[in-house]
Amino acid sequence: MVFEFTSPTRLVFGQGTFRRLGEEAALLGRRALLVTGTRSLAQTGHLDRARELLSASGVESIVYGGVPPNPTVETVDDGAALARRERCDLVVAVGGGSVMDAGKAMAVVATHDTTARQLLVAEAGRDKTVPTAATLPVLCVTSTAGTSSELTPFAVITISDSHEKMALRSPHIQPRVSICDPELTYSVPPNVTAATGVDVLCHAMEAFVSTAAQPLTDLLALEAIGLVGRYLPRAVRAGQDHQAREQMLLANVYAGYALANCGATVMHAMEHPVSGHYPHIAHGAGLAALILPWVRRVGPRLPEKMTTLAAALGGSEAGLTRVSAAADVEDALADLLRSIGMDLRLRDLGVADDMLTQMATDTLRYMRLAVAKTPGGLTAADVLDLYEDAY
């Protein structure tokens, strides 16, 4: 047995740990580009508190607000330009996955002769820009139990004109420090709690079945799956359920470590074109429409792993066969999705049926590395069948 496991991010986890933002940032720099979303952090007072904590530790903050869901290359370029003008020496991203992804990409563009687009695609005879150690250090504070961006070397950015939602991967954008304080998640509304929770679940399930899976990632993925099954419905029903919020954030951490080491498989590969073409669709909602078709296609290929998944979701391993194990997992996931209001199909999200072929083509064109990590391999016909099943 040979495997590698990497976890370079220092994790600060627990109730009240947000108060450590200033002291942790001061170890990385003195002038921070503070990246946030559109309004929720300002409304909850967390943005003001972040600035106060930074200032108290001698760190100036220059706010770049308004990062939208599914951030674009234009967003990244704008934030990086502000960081250059203000001579920022670190990036502090406080928010959900879109904010953290945008901040990580801004940290590269701010210090390299490049645009965000050039990080993602080679154009006009120029190779893609490869991030170097010149990248600004990044500190992340997550406000949702989902995406795990605070623990991974990935940043997902959309190229607006081509509707390509692509992933930048580099060890240089891996956050130096991440603060995971459940208190920041208490005010997250039920629909966002549900969508981000589905993302955690998919990270863990995809890591568990990935061709890159290994013993440590299996342990983390299974623990994450079990926690999501037990605590996500509670967090959706009652946002002030502190135990549920803490355990969902812990599930997010476990899934993040697994994702960082395994990467995603076909489920994420297929969702990226969905929200790339339809930016209004929440990433977790797109994944929710794909989960059950994914189990139906991939499950029978992995009877032992499906048996273990069934147990993690609260079932029993006794007497399960190749077919019944996958069916048990599908039933358990269907019940979970119904309980959180995420039993969705692509048509429910506004996807047009005449876009399925285009999205299948996109999946194999720019998300092929994730598709390749799916056990058994998938053909173009398989991917289109999955989209049609999800529709």
VMD Tcl script that draws the C-alpha trace (Angstrom):
set ca {
  {0.00 0.00 0.00}
  {1.37 3.41 -1.05}
  {-0.41 6.74 -0.69}
  {0.17 10.42 0.09}
  {-1.84 12.78 2.26}
  {-1.22 16.53 2.44}
  {-2.77 19.08 4.78}
  {-0.72 22.30 4.83}
  {-3.50 24.61 6.06}
  {-3.51 25.34 9.78}
  {-7.08 24.89 10.99}
  {-8.54 26.93 13.85}
  {-11.90 25.37 14.71}
  {-14.55 26.02 17.34}
  {-17.07 28.34 18.91}
  {-15.71 31.86 19.24}
  {-12.55 31.33 17.19}
  {-13.49 34.21 14.86}
  {-12.02 36.48 17.55}
  {-8.58 35.18 16.58}
  {-8.79 36.69 13.09}
  {-6.60 39.69 13.85}
  {-3.79 37.83 15.59}
  {-3.68 35.17 12.88}
  {-3.68 37.74 10.05}
  {-0.89 39.72 11.73}
  {1.37 36.69 11.34}
  {0.95 36.91 7.56}
  {0.94 40.63 6.73}
  {0.02 44.16 7.66}
  {-2.26 45.32 4.84}
  {-5.11 42.98 3.94}
  {-7.45 42.83 0.99}
  {-10.62 41.87 2.87}
  {-12.83 39.97 0.42}
  {-16.54 39.52 1.16}
  {-19.86 38.78 -0.54}
  {-22.72 40.99 -1.47}
  {-24.46 41.84 1.80}
  {-24.99 39.06 4.35}
  {-21.78 39.65 6.33}
  {-22.49 43.37 6.52}
  {-26.05 42.70 7.68}
  {-24.95 40.32 10.43}
  {-22.21 42.67 11.63}
  {-19.46 40.17 10.88}
  {-17.80 42.46 8.34}
  {-17.49 45.30 10.84}
  {-16.20 42.90 13.45}
  {-13.61 41.53 11.01}
  {-12.30 45.03 10.37}
  {-12.19 45.76 14.10}
  {-10.32 42.55 14.86}
  {-7.79 43.23 12.11}
  {-7.27 46.82 13.21}
  {-6.77 45.82 16.83}
  {-3.87 43.62 15.73}
  {-2.29 46.31 13.58}
  {-3.59 45.05 10.23}
  {-5.15 47.59 7.87}
  {-8.03 46.31 5.75}
  {-9.11 47.34 2.27}
  {-12.56 45.89 1.58}
  {-13.47 44.30 -1.71}
  {-17.17 43.50 -1.32}
  {-19.85 42.26 -3.63}
  {-18.38 38.92 -4.74}
  {-21.35 37.19 -6.42}
  {-22.25 33.51 -6.37}
  {-20.22 31.73 -9.06}
  {-17.57 34.51 -9.23}
  {-16.28 35.50 -12.66}
  {-12.87 36.32 -14.07}
  {-13.91 39.97 -14.09}
  {-14.56 39.84 -10.34}
  {-11.11 38.37 -9.74}
  {-9.38 40.94 -11.94}
  {-11.17 43.82 -10.20}
  {-10.21 42.60 -6.74}
  {-6.62 41.95 -7.75}
  {-6.32 45.44 -9.23}
  {-7.50 46.90 -5.92}
  {-4.96 44.78 -4.04}
  {-2.15 46.07 -6.30}
  {-3.21 49.71 -5.99}
  {-3.42 49.49 -2.22}
  {-0.21 47.43 -1.93}
  {-1.87 44.67 0.03}
  {0.41 41.95 1.33}
  {-2.22 39.34 2.20}
  {-5.78 38.33 1.34}
  {-8.40 37.70 4.03}
  {-11.53 36.06 2.62}
  {-14.55 36.01 4.91}
  {-17.66 34.34 3.53}
  {-18.85 31.32 1.63}
  {-17.18 29.32 -1.10}
  {-17.55 31.94 -3.82}
  {-15.84 34.56 -1.64}
  {-12.99 32.24 -0.69}
  {-12.48 31.04 -4.27}
  {-12.41 34.61 -5.56}
  {-9.98 35.67 -2.83}
  {-7.61 32.81 -3.60}
  {-7.55 33.70 -7.29}
  {-7.11 37.40 -6.51}
  {-4.02 36.50 -4.46}
  {-2.43 35.15 -7.64}
  {-3.46 37.83 -10.13}
  {-2.38 40.61 -7.74}
  {1.24 39.42 -7.88}
  {1.62 37.96 -11.38}
  {1.67 39.44 -14.88}
  {-1.61 37.81 -15.79}
  {-5.37 38.02 -15.89}
  {-7.75 35.61 -14.21}
  {-8.68 34.18 -17.61}
  {-5.03 33.35 -18.30}
  {-4.93 31.31 -15.10}
  {-7.65 29.07 -16.51}
  {-7.10 28.79 -20.27}
  {-4.27 29.14 -22.78}
  {-5.06 31.78 -25.40}
  {-3.39 33.52 -28.33}
  {-0.24 31.44 -28.22}
  {0.26 32.03 -24.50}
  {0.38 29.16 -22.01}
  {-1.77 29.29 -18.91}
  {-0.20 31.25 -16.07}
  {1.19 28.98 -13.38}
  {0.93 30.45 -9.86}
  {4.24 30.82 -8.04}
  {5.38 31.45 -4.49}
  {4.86 35.17 -5.19}
  {1.12 34.57 -4.55}
  {-0.13 36.59 -1.60}
  {-0.77 34.54 1.55}
  {-4.46 33.73 2.07}
  {-6.42 33.47 5.30}
  {-9.99 32.17 5.06}
  {-12.92 32.44 7.45}
  {-15.86 30.35 6.27}
  {-19.40 31.50 6.96}
  {-21.08 28.35 5.62}
  {-20.78 24.63 6.27}
  {-20.11 23.87 2.65}
  {-17.59 24.12 -0.23}
  {-14.52 23.40 1.97}
  {-12.63 26.03 -0.03}
  {-10.88 27.08 3.18}
  {-9.00 23.75 3.17}
  {-8.30 23.03 -0.50}
  {-5.88 24.11 -3.25}
  {-8.80 24.86 -5.61}
  {-10.57 28.02 -6.74}
  {-13.58 27.72 -9.05}
  {-14.06 30.72 -11.34}
  {-16.47 31.30 -14.24}
  {-15.40 32.65 -17.64}
  {-18.47 34.74 -18.43}
  {-18.51 34.85 -22.23}
  {-17.97 31.10 -22.70}
  {-19.99 30.02 -19.62}
  {-17.09 27.83 -18.48}
  {-16.92 27.25 -14.74}
  {-13.34 26.12 -14.29}
  {-11.09 25.17 -11.40}
  {-7.69 26.69 -10.70}
  {-5.52 24.26 -8.75}
  {-2.24 25.19 -7.11}
  {-0.53 24.59 -3.77}
  {0.19 28.33 -3.72}
  {-3.50 29.20 -3.26}
  {-3.94 26.77 -0.39}
  {-4.92 28.99 2.58}
  {-2.19 29.37 5.19}
  {-4.77 29.54 7.97}
  {-8.50 28.82 8.08}
  {-10.89 29.79 10.84}
  {-14.03 27.67 11.16}
  {-16.33 29.21 13.77}
  {-19.84 27.70 13.89}
  {-21.22 31.01 15.20}
  {-20.84 32.53 11.73}
  {-23.18 29.89 10.31}
  {-26.09 30.46 12.72}
  {-27.68 33.12 10.51}
  {-27.37 31.21 7.23}
  {-30.93 30.78 5.84}
  {-32.43 27.30 5.42}
  {-32.13 27.14 1.63}
  {-28.43 28.04 1.73}
  {-27.85 25.66 4.64}
  {-29.41 22.87 2.60}
  {-27.51 23.65 -0.61}
  {-24.13 23.96 1.06}
  {-24.81 20.82 3.08}
  {-25.42 18.90 -0.15}
  {-22.07 20.16 -1.40}
  {-20.38 18.74 1.72}
  {-22.12 15.42 1.13}
  {-21.05 15.27 -2.51}
  {-17.44 16.15 -1.70}
  {-17.34 13.26 0.74}
  {-19.12 10.72 -1.47}
  {-17.03 11.57 -4.52}
  {-13.80 11.36 -2.53}
  {-14.87 8.00 -1.13}
  {-15.43 6.40 -4.54}
  {-12.66 8.27 -6.40}
  {-9.91 6.34 -8.14}
  {-7.57 8.51 -6.03}
  {-9.16 7.41 -2.73}
  {-6.92 6.02 0.02}
  {-7.36 4.89 3.63}
  {-7.13 8.30 5.30}
  {-9.52 9.98 2.86}
  {-11.95 7.08 3.22}
  {-12.07 7.57 6.99}
  {-12.66 11.31 6.65}
  {-15.24 10.94 3.89}
  {-17.28 8.36 5.77}
  {-17.28 10.44 8.95}
  {-18.46 13.47 6.95}
  {-21.26 11.47 5.31}
  {-22.49 10.19 8.65}
  {-22.51 13.68 10.17}
  {-24.41 15.15 7.22}
  {-27.03 12.43 7.46}
  {-27.56 13.06 11.17}
  {-27.23 16.82 11.44}
  {-28.10 18.52 8.13}
  {-31.88 18.13 8.55}
  {-31.58 19.60 12.04}
  {-29.50 22.57 10.82}
  {-32.03 23.27 8.06}
  {-35.00 23.10 10.46}
  {-33.42 25.20 13.21}
  {-30.54 27.49 12.35}
  {-29.87 28.19 16.03}
  {-29.33 24.50 16.80}
  {-25.74 24.99 17.92}
  {-24.84 21.31 18.01}
  {-26.14 20.75 14.48}
  {-24.26 23.79 13.17}
  {-21.02 22.70 14.83}
  {-21.28 19.13 13.57}
  {-22.08 20.27 10.02}
  {-19.04 22.53 10.06}
  {-16.98 19.57 11.27}
  {-18.40 17.48 8.41}
  {-17.30 20.25 6.06}
  {-13.76 20.03 7.46}
  {-13.58 16.26 7.07}
  {-14.92 16.44 3.51}
  {-12.51 19.26 2.70}
  {-9.48 17.22 3.68}
  {-10.75 14.30 1.59}
  {-11.50 16.55 -1.40}
  {-8.12 18.29 -1.20}
  {-6.35 14.95 -1.55}
  {-8.68 13.15 -3.99}
  {-10.35 15.83 -6.07}
  {-13.89 15.54 -7.38}
  {-15.38 13.04 -9.82}
  {-18.11 13.16 -12.44}
  {-20.80 14.68 -10.20}
  {-18.90 17.94 -9.76}
  {-17.67 17.69 -13.34}
  {-21.28 17.74 -14.51}
  {-22.48 20.44 -12.14}
  {-19.91 23.00 -13.24}
  {-21.46 23.36 -16.73}
  {-24.91 23.59 -15.13}
  {-24.13 26.65 -13.00}
  {-21.70 27.88 -15.67}
  {-24.58 28.26 -18.12}
  {-27.11 29.13 -15.41}
  {-25.28 31.30 -12.83}
  {-28.45 31.74 -10.77}
  {-28.38 28.04 -9.85}
  {-26.75 27.38 -6.49}
  {-23.93 24.86 -6.79}
  {-25.48 22.61 -4.16}
  {-28.86 22.68 -5.88}
  {-27.28 21.56 -9.14}
  {-25.54 18.75 -7.28}
  {-28.79 17.72 -5.61}
  {-30.31 17.05 -9.04}
  {-27.36 14.83 -9.96}
  {-26.94 12.72 -6.80}
  {-29.49 10.00 -7.46}
  {-28.58 9.50 -11.15}
  {-24.93 9.34 -10.01}
  {-25.71 6.56 -7.53}
  {-27.71 4.64 -10.12}
  {-24.82 4.80 -12.60}
  {-21.77 4.44 -10.32}
  {-23.21 2.45 -7.42}
  {-23.47 -1.02 -9.00}
  {-19.80 -0.81 -9.98}
  {-18.73 -0.52 -6.34}
  {-20.77 -2.94 -4.24}
  {-18.37 -2.96 -1.28}
  {-18.18 0.82 -1.11}
  {-21.97 1.12 -1.53}
  {-22.44 -1.29 1.37}
  {-20.21 0.91 3.54}
  {-22.02 4.06 2.35}
  {-25.38 2.54 3.22}
  {-24.15 1.95 6.77}
  {-22.76 5.49 7.02}
  {-26.18 6.83 6.04}
  {-27.83 4.89 8.84}
  {-28.60 1.56 7.18}
  {-27.31 -1.95 7.76}
  {-24.63 -3.83 5.85}
  {-26.24 -7.21 6.58}
  {-27.39 -9.14 3.54}
  {-26.79 -6.41 1.00}
  {-25.97 -7.46 -2.57}
  {-24.36 -5.56 -5.43}
  {-27.75 -4.27 -6.51}
  {-29.40 -3.81 -3.13}
  {-26.48 -1.85 -1.65}
  {-26.74 0.80 -4.36}
  {-30.53 0.81 -3.98}
  {-30.23 1.31 -0.21}
  {-27.88 4.25 -0.73}
  {-30.26 5.75 -3.30}
  {-33.23 5.38 -0.94}
  {-31.35 6.92 1.98}
  {-30.19 9.87 -0.13}
  {-33.69 10.39 -1.56}
  {-35.08 10.55 1.99}
  {-32.37 13.01 3.04}
  {-33.00 15.28 0.04}
  {-36.75 15.30 0.72}
  {-36.18 16.14 4.37}
  {-34.24 19.29 3.47}
  {-36.33 20.38 0.47}
  {-33.66 19.51 -2.09}
  {-35.40 16.71 -4.03}
  {-34.82 18.54 -7.30}
  {-34.43 17.82 -10.97}
  {-32.60 19.98 -13.50}
  {-35.88 21.09 -15.05}
  {-36.98 22.39 -11.63}
  {-33.92 24.65 -11.66}
  {-34.76 26.18 -15.03}
  {-32.37 24.17 -17.20}
  {-33.63 23.81 -20.78}
  {-33.68 20.30 -22.22}
  {-31.96 21.48 -25.39}
  {-28.91 22.43 -23.28}
  {-28.17 18.90 -22.07}
  {-26.01 17.95 -25.06}
  {-24.02 21.18 -24.75}
  {-23.43 20.60 -21.04}
  {-22.35 17.01 -21.70}
  {-19.85 18.30 -24.26}
  {-18.58 20.89 -21.79}
  {-18.17 18.25 -19.08}
  {-15.88 16.17 -21.23}
  {-14.07 19.18 -22.68}
  {-12.93 21.09 -19.62}
  {-13.82 18.83 -16.67}
  {-12.37 15.63 -18.11}
  {-9.80 15.18 -15.33}
  {-12.61 14.89 -12.78}
  {-14.55 12.55 -15.05}
  {-11.44 10.36 -15.30}
  {-11.46 9.83 -11.51}
  {-14.85 8.13 -11.73}
  {-14.54 4.35 -11.28}
  {-15.04 2.30 -14.41}
  {-14.73 5.21 -16.80}
  {-17.58 7.08 -18.45}
  {-18.21 7.62 -22.14}
  {-19.81 10.65 -23.77}
  {-23.03 8.65 -24.00}
  {-22.86 7.86 -20.28}
  {-22.51 11.54 -19.37}
  {-25.46 12.52 -21.56}
  {-27.52 9.69 -20.05}
  {-26.74 11.02 -16.58}
  {-27.92 14.51 -17.55}
  {-31.11 13.12 -19.07}
  {-31.76 11.04 -15.94}
  {-31.25 14.17 -13.80}
  {-33.59 16.23 -15.97}
}
mol new
graphics top color blue
foreach p $ca { graphics top sphere $p radius 0.5 }
foreach p [lrange $ca 0 end-1] q [lrange $ca 1 end] { graphics top cylinder $p $q radius 0.2 }
display resetview
